[in-house]
């Protein structure tokens, strides 16, 4: 692999104008395609095959009106007034009339007809039924519905609620903070504005290409609204880091007097091999989300994986070309003239802070390993209480229409009114369906956590009939999740003679999705841990090094989940991060974070341990090799981790709670993995294991391909050339 990348780096350097032109054409083509074909993202979540989804699919045929999106407009009279006051009632009726004029709305029922008025008479619910599901509604429909809030007066507050106004998270100036911090770290690392700017530029170009491709895909398949944000977040972080790793190796070689073309080729072969390997682990982990069997999660994972793949391709092709354009300006000004001398001008210091840290870690390896494992284990304790749920109004940003509507409804009718359950009764005989409805109405109201159950709608032939069940608790609570299971266990035995009784609705869909993802979590963890072991075995030709790496990843994940649960679910220090209503973790958060952190953990593992192995292979004892490897790699890994954490941390400032939680979790995960696991526990364990760390059975050595991420084959090729030069003299 090193030889192939060596030739690719040399070609990109020599044909830099051609390479830059090709990338320019690709980016422009993708941009045009995104503008012409780009569709919209979706905020709906479903899993084919679950009871709730099967019921919704059946309703599209039996009762089309009930299969479209439903929403609720909350109206509240001012203090001292009620909805029945003449002027207030007129305002309510005007709101209902305006709602019926929203595109794709087939019905809007006023609270006086539906009797959806609070006991104090001040709050009412206007039920709005759309012809299509929420993710299929046109922009005029969603904007028109959201615009109903403009009907508020001094006497009546009008708040459109439900998933229709969930909206797509927007990227604003707050996320730029992370990029600015990354730029400062690059300037400090390189000591050159040109080098820092080039690294950022290549990363941004890669993200631009990846995002454009993603928006083209939205024209052909559903992509979660979180998908583009996740792809942007990850693409920026890995794009900057991958460019940093290659540029840093080139900078060091150039400062030591190596020819620029040779340096670019060798940096692409060595650091580029690590980039390719690390990028492949991220791509595989994200694409592996497809094994979970959840369409929206598969699309999200593939979208992020495609962006990471683009970042790798940019780092291996466009970056070497850019390095050719800037020449020795990648070096600080004081080193540029000296770098052309015949003798090396700069060598890596052997007593820098990285070396001092390496000496400390290897000297006190036993207490460090013990403290590290115990400390991370304690941080992981809150993770055992993690609860998963899909986002609802309670988790929406404070002040948003969705959140205000949720709070008003909960205050007036109880939190369960925000997430009613829908019981679908279906048979071939309308009389049988009617009898089953009565049996359900006789049993369900007596179940714990049920406020009321009432008939809702029926198909024209009466064979399909709906009931609405109002829980006491909110949609995302554990009590409501238990209620869904209890209702199903209670009503399904009633279905006989070919009849079916199903529980569906947004709340039931959320329960089913969360259960499916919770069941898939151990499988996915086993998959990526196993993958981690195999990939590292291939890279380092060792048994204990991959085992140590995968155990370190488990420690990282446990501590990250524990801290995230403590803040966002249990509410510790939640106000510092803009969380005013702590609650369950979004269902897909654990799997997404595991996939991303797995790849990033392997990044740091490869960049540190590959240098340790390189020193060991060249004859140094285990502990000195560990000191050399960490000492040389500490600076660039520290810069990379700070950059990645800064980019992720910028997303904590986003108002959307899902993006905020993902940004927080990834920031914590990167910091823990880079500084505690990879730069502390890994060298301590390697020193503790000594030579045994690199034991590899001979029979396994014979059948394992040599991927050569250290560039050993380049050194072998170099020896005959050096001998020829000696003979010539």
Secondary structure, DSSP 4 states (H G I P E B T S, - for coil): -HHHHHHHHHHHHHTHHHHHHHHHHHHHHHHHHHHHH----B-----TTSHHHHHHHHHHHH-HHHHS-EEEEEEEEPTT--TTSHHHHHHHHHHHHHHHTSTTEEEEE-HHHHT-B-TTSSEEEEEEEESS-GGG--HHHHHHHHGGGGG--SSEEEEE-SGGG-------GGGHHHHHHHHHHHHHHHS-HHHHHHHHHHHHHHHHHHHHHHHHHTTTS--BHHHHHHHHHHHHHHHHHHHHHHHHHHHHHHHTT--HHHHHHHHHHHHHHHHHHHHHHHHHHHHGGGGG--HHHHHHHHHHHHHHHHHHHIIIIIHHHHHHHHGGGGS-HHHHTGGGSSS------SSSHHHHHHHHHHHTHHHHHHHHHHHHHHHTGGGGG--EE---GGGSPTTSHHHHHHHHHHHHH-GGGGS-EEEEEE-S-HHHHHHHHHHHHHHGGGSTTEEEEEEEEE-TTSSEEEEEEEESS-TTSHHHHHHHHHHHHHHGGG--TT-EEEEESHHHHHHHHHHHHHHHHHHHHHHHHHHHHHHHHHHH--SHHHHHHHHHHHHHHHHHHHHHIIIIIS-TTGGGGT-SS--PEETTHHHHHHHHHHHHHHHHHHHHHHHHHHHHHTT--HHHHHHHHHHHHHHHHHHHHHHHHHHHHHGGGSS-HHHHHHHHHHHHHHHIIIIIIIIIIHHHHHHHHGGGGG---HHHHHHS----TT-HHHHHHHHHHHHHHHHH-
